[in-house]
Amino acid sequence: MPNLKDLKTRIESVTSTRKITKAMQMVSAAKLRRAQEAAEAGRPYADRMNAVMANLAGASAGAEGAPKLLAGSGDDKVHMLVVATAERGLCGGFNSSIAKMARAHAEKLIAAGKTVKILTVGKKGREQLKRDFGDRMVDHVDLSEVKKIGYVNANSIASDVVARFNAGEFDVATIFYNKFESVISQVPTALQLIPASFETTDGEESPFYEYEPGEDEILADLLPRALSTQVFTALLENGASEQGARMSAMDNATRNAGDMIDKLTIQYNRSRQAAITNELIEIISGAEAL
């Protein structure tokens, strides 16, 4: 049984830990509000861009001279997986859920005889996938110095992916991220980037547009922007999901620390009471002996 000093030291240690987790929970709550607002503000633009691109792509699909980003390379032998995770941990299963989904997809492709290449965005995803797929990683995007994710960051990632596709490095590109639903619910999502795929909102019909200049010319110009928008949306959703997951994880850690402090305090009081009782018995026994 630990002595009183050990119990007191442990109580002080857990109390300090609870202060840290509580502070992290409050910081995450403040960041979550801004990240959630950014993600929700970006959804209408992304949905409208998706609707326009779906209308344009529907008219050009299968036609000769369709942009390569839409038509693809004509093969699916080489797959590029863009795995977007966080730069930091202590956010529950946020990072591991994305890495798990990407790992399962990669293993399925490899089993089917496909070549897999991985581009990681965020340190945690790289750390989790490096052991099994280290030889398949082609690049890494470090966003640790970025305080607020902006369109310029997404555009840089999308431009790199497009450049690799145009250079013939892969045939299909898919991005993995967590879609934010609530503080306790983040959904691992896989979205195909290349060949570009656009779907309108369920139950919503695409409006008819007349384009000037020609549809193919507009489509060729808008496709790279639409790809950047998809990556930007994924990063915004990831940002909100990360803060929600961290807030939830730190709240659970704070509660667990409180429970542990209560148990240790009871154990400390019982041990202290037992020590006092023993001292009293020794004093009484000594007095009787005199």
C-alpha positions as CSV (number, residue, x, y, z in Angstrom):
1,M,0.0,0.0,0.0
2,P,1.4,3.5,-0.9
3,N,2.3,5.7,2.0
4,L,0.8,9.1,2.8
5,K,3.6,11.0,1.0
6,D,3.2,9.0,-2.2
7,L,-0.6,9.4,-2.2
8,K,-0.3,13.2,-1.6
9,T,2.3,13.5,-4.4
10,R,0.0,11.6,-6.8
11,I,-3.0,13.7,-5.9
12,E,-1.0,16.9,-6.6
13,S,0.2,15.4,-9.9
14,V,-3.3,14.4,-11.1
15,T,-4.6,17.9,-10.0
16,S,-2.0,19.6,-12.1
17,T,-3.0,17.3,-15.1
18,R,-6.6,18.2,-14.6
19,K,-5.8,21.9,-14.8
20,I,-4.0,21.4,-18.1
21,T,-6.8,19.3,-19.6
22,K,-9.4,21.9,-18.5
23,A,-7.4,24.7,-20.0
24,M,-7.0,22.7,-23.3
25,Q,-10.7,22.1,-23.3
26,M,-11.5,25.8,-23.0
27,V,-9.0,26.7,-25.7
28,S,-10.5,24.1,-28.0
29,A,-14.0,25.4,-27.3
30,A,-13.0,28.9,-28.4
31,K,-11.2,27.5,-31.5
32,L,-14.1,25.3,-32.3
33,R,-16.5,28.2,-32.6
34,R,-14.3,29.9,-35.2
35,A,-13.5,26.7,-37.1
36,Q,-17.2,25.7,-37.1
37,E,-18.2,29.1,-38.4
38,A,-15.6,28.8,-41.2
39,A,-16.7,25.3,-42.2
40,E,-20.4,26.3,-42.3
41,A,-19.7,29.5,-44.1
42,G,-17.8,27.6,-46.8
43,R,-20.5,25.0,-47.4
44,P,-22.9,27.1,-49.5
45,Y,-20.1,28.3,-51.8
46,A,-18.9,24.7,-52.2
47,D,-22.4,23.4,-52.9
48,R,-23.1,26.1,-55.5
49,M,-19.7,25.4,-57.2
50,N,-20.5,21.7,-57.1
51,A,-23.9,22.4,-58.8
52,V,-22.4,24.5,-61.6
53,M,-19.6,22.0,-62.2
54,A,-22.1,19.1,-62.2
55,N,-24.1,21.0,-64.9
56,L,-21.0,21.6,-67.0
57,A,-19.5,18.1,-66.5
58,G,-22.8,16.5,-67.4
59,A,-22.7,18.2,-70.8
60,S,-19.1,17.4,-71.5
61,A,-18.8,13.9,-70.0
62,G,-17.8,11.4,-72.6
63,A,-17.3,14.0,-75.3
64,E,-14.2,14.3,-77.3
65,G,-11.8,17.0,-76.1
66,A,-13.2,16.9,-72.5
67,P,-10.6,18.2,-70.0
68,K,-8.2,15.6,-68.7
69,L,-9.1,16.4,-65.1
70,L,-12.7,15.4,-65.9
71,A,-12.1,12.5,-68.3
72,G,-9.1,11.0,-66.4
73,S,-6.1,9.3,-67.9
74,G,-8.2,6.4,-69.2
75,D,-6.7,4.0,-66.6
76,D,-6.8,3.3,-62.9
77,K,-3.6,1.5,-62.2
78,V,-1.9,4.1,-60.1
79,H,-3.8,5.7,-57.2
80,M,-2.8,8.8,-55.2
81,L,-4.2,9.0,-51.6
82,V,-4.2,12.5,-50.1
83,V,-4.5,11.9,-46.3
84,A,-5.4,15.1,-44.4
85,T,-5.0,14.9,-40.6
86,A,-4.0,17.2,-37.8
87,E,-0.5,18.5,-36.8
88,R,-1.1,17.7,-33.2
89,G,-2.6,14.9,-31.1
90,L,-4.7,14.8,-27.9
91,C,-7.9,14.8,-30.0
92,G,-9.3,11.4,-29.3
93,G,-9.7,9.2,-32.4
94,F,-9.7,12.0,-34.9
95,N,-6.4,11.2,-36.6
96,S,-6.6,7.4,-36.2
97,S,-10.1,7.3,-37.9
98,I,-8.8,9.0,-41.0
99,A,-5.6,6.9,-41.1
100,K,-7.6,3.7,-40.6
101,M,-9.8,4.5,-43.5
102,A,-6.9,5.4,-45.7
103,R,-5.0,2.3,-44.7
104,A,-8.0,0.1,-45.5
105,H,-8.4,1.7,-48.9
106,A,-4.7,1.4,-49.7
107,E,-4.6,-2.3,-48.7
108,K,-7.7,-3.0,-50.8
109,L,-6.0,-1.4,-53.8
110,I,-2.7,-3.2,-53.3
111,A,-4.6,-6.5,-53.0
112,A,-6.2,-5.7,-56.4
113,G,-2.8,-5.2,-58.0
114,K,-2.9,-1.4,-58.1
115,T,0.0,0.9,-57.3
116,V,-0.6,3.2,-54.4
117,K,1.1,6.6,-53.7
118,I,0.4,8.6,-50.5
119,L,0.6,12.4,-50.0
120,T,0.1,13.3,-46.3
121,V,-1.2,16.6,-45.0
122,G,-0.6,16.9,-41.3
123,K,2.1,15.2,-39.2
124,K,-0.1,12.7,-37.3
125,G,-1.3,11.0,-40.5
126,R,2.3,10.6,-41.7
127,E,3.4,9.1,-38.4
128,Q,0.6,6.5,-38.4
129,L,1.0,5.5,-42.0
130,K,4.8,5.6,-42.3
131,R,5.4,2.2,-40.7
132,D,3.2,0.3,-43.2
133,F,3.5,2.6,-46.3
134,G,6.8,4.5,-45.8
135,D,8.0,3.4,-49.3
136,R,4.8,4.6,-50.9
137,M,4.9,8.2,-49.5
138,V,5.7,10.7,-52.2
139,D,5.4,14.0,-50.3
140,H,4.3,15.7,-47.1
141,V,2.6,19.0,-46.5
142,D,3.5,20.7,-43.2
143,L,0.9,23.1,-41.9
144,S,2.2,23.3,-38.4
145,E,3.2,27.0,-38.8
146,V,-0.2,27.9,-40.3
147,K,-2.4,29.6,-37.7
148,K,-5.5,29.8,-39.9
149,I,-6.2,27.6,-42.9
150,G,-6.8,29.7,-46.0
151,Y,-7.7,29.1,-49.6
152,V,-4.1,29.7,-50.5
153,N,-3.1,26.6,-48.5
154,A,-5.7,24.5,-50.3
155,N,-4.8,25.9,-53.7
156,S,-1.1,25.0,-53.1
157,I,-2.0,21.4,-52.3
158,A,-4.5,21.1,-55.2
159,S,-1.9,22.6,-57.7
160,D,0.7,20.1,-56.6
161,V,-1.8,17.2,-57.1
162,V,-2.8,18.5,-60.6
163,A,0.8,19.0,-61.6
164,R,1.6,15.4,-60.6
165,F,-1.5,14.2,-62.5
166,N,-0.4,16.1,-65.7
167,A,3.0,14.6,-65.3
168,G,1.5,11.2,-65.5
169,E,2.4,10.2,-61.9
170,F,-1.0,8.7,-61.1
171,D,-4.5,8.0,-62.6
172,V,-6.9,8.5,-59.7
173,A,-6.6,10.8,-56.7
174,T,-8.7,10.6,-53.5
175,I,-8.6,12.8,-50.4
176,F,-9.4,11.5,-46.9
177,Y,-10.6,13.7,-44.1
178,N,-13.2,14.0,-41.3
179,K,-16.5,15.8,-42.0
180,F,-17.8,17.8,-39.1
181,E,-21.3,17.0,-37.8
182,S,-21.1,17.9,-34.1
183,V,-18.7,18.0,-31.2
184,I,-19.1,14.3,-30.7
185,S,-19.6,13.2,-34.3
186,Q,-16.9,13.5,-37.0
187,V,-17.4,11.3,-40.1
188,P,-14.4,9.9,-41.9
189,T,-14.9,10.7,-45.6
190,A,-13.2,9.8,-48.9
191,L,-13.7,12.1,-51.8
192,Q,-12.4,11.4,-55.3
193,L,-10.6,14.4,-56.7
194,I,-9.4,13.1,-60.0
195,P,-11.1,12.2,-62.3
196,A,-13.3,15.0,-61.0
197,S,-16.7,14.0,-59.7
198,F,-19.5,16.4,-58.9
199,E,-22.9,15.6,-57.4
200,T,-25.7,17.9,-56.6
201,T,-27.5,18.0,-53.3
202,D,-29.9,15.1,-52.9
203,G,-33.3,15.8,-54.3
204,E,-32.1,19.0,-56.0
205,E,-32.2,19.3,-59.7
206,S,-29.4,21.2,-61.5
207,P,-30.6,24.4,-63.1
208,F,-30.1,25.1,-66.8
209,Y,-27.4,27.5,-67.7
210,E,-26.3,29.1,-71.0
211,Y,-22.6,29.7,-71.0
212,E,-20.6,32.3,-72.9
213,P,-17.9,31.5,-74.0
214,G,-18.2,27.8,-74.7
215,E,-18.8,25.2,-72.0
216,D,-15.5,23.4,-72.6
217,E,-13.5,26.6,-72.3
218,I,-15.2,27.5,-69.0
219,L,-14.9,24.0,-67.7
220,A,-11.2,23.9,-68.4
221,D,-10.8,27.1,-66.4
222,L,-13.1,26.2,-63.5
223,L,-11.9,22.6,-63.0
224,P,-8.6,23.5,-61.2
225,R,-10.6,26.0,-59.1
226,A,-13.2,23.5,-58.2
227,L,-10.5,21.0,-57.2
228,S,-9.0,23.7,-54.9
229,T,-12.4,24.3,-53.5
230,Q,-12.9,20.6,-52.7
231,V,-9.5,20.5,-50.9
232,F,-10.3,23.8,-49.1
233,T,-13.7,22.4,-47.9
234,A,-11.9,19.2,-46.7
235,L,-9.4,21.3,-44.7
236,L,-12.1,23.4,-43.2
237,E,-14.2,20.4,-42.2
238,N,-11.0,18.8,-40.7
239,G,-10.3,21.9,-38.7
240,A,-13.7,22.0,-37.1
241,S,-13.6,18.2,-36.5
242,E,-10.2,18.4,-34.9
243,Q,-11.2,21.0,-32.4
244,G,-14.5,19.2,-31.7
245,A,-12.7,16.0,-31.1
246,R,-10.1,17.6,-28.9
247,M,-12.7,19.5,-26.8
248,S,-14.5,16.2,-26.2
249,A,-11.3,14.3,-25.4
250,M,-10.1,16.9,-23.0
251,D,-13.6,17.1,-21.3
252,N,-13.4,13.3,-20.8
253,A,-9.8,13.6,-19.5
254,T,-10.9,16.3,-17.0
255,R,-13.7,14.2,-15.7
256,N,-11.5,11.1,-15.4
257,A,-8.9,13.1,-13.5
258,G,-11.6,14.4,-11.1
259,D,-12.8,10.9,-10.5
260,M,-9.2,9.7,-9.8
261,I,-8.6,12.6,-7.4
262,D,-11.8,11.7,-5.5
263,K,-10.7,8.1,-5.2
264,L,-7.1,9.0,-4.2
265,T,-8.4,11.5,-1.6
266,I,-10.6,8.8,0.0
267,Q,-7.6,6.4,0.0
268,Y,-5.4,9.2,1.5
269,N,-7.9,10.0,4.3
270,R,-8.3,6.3,5.2
271,S,-4.6,5.8,5.3
272,R,-4.2,9.0,7.4
273,Q,-6.9,7.9,9.8
274,A,-5.3,4.4,10.1
275,A,-2.0,6.0,10.9
276,I,-3.5,8.3,13.5
277,T,-5.3,5.4,15.1
278,N,-2.1,3.3,15.3
279,E,-0.3,6.3,17.0
280,L,-3.1,6.6,19.5
281,I,-3.0,2.9,20.2
282,E,0.8,3.1,20.8
283,I,0.4,6.1,23.1
284,I,-2.4,4.3,25.2
285,S,-0.4,1.1,25.3
286,G,2.7,3.0,26.5
287,A,0.7,4.8,29.2
288,E,-0.8,1.5,30.4
289,A,2.6,-0.1,30.6
290,L,3.7,2.7,33.0
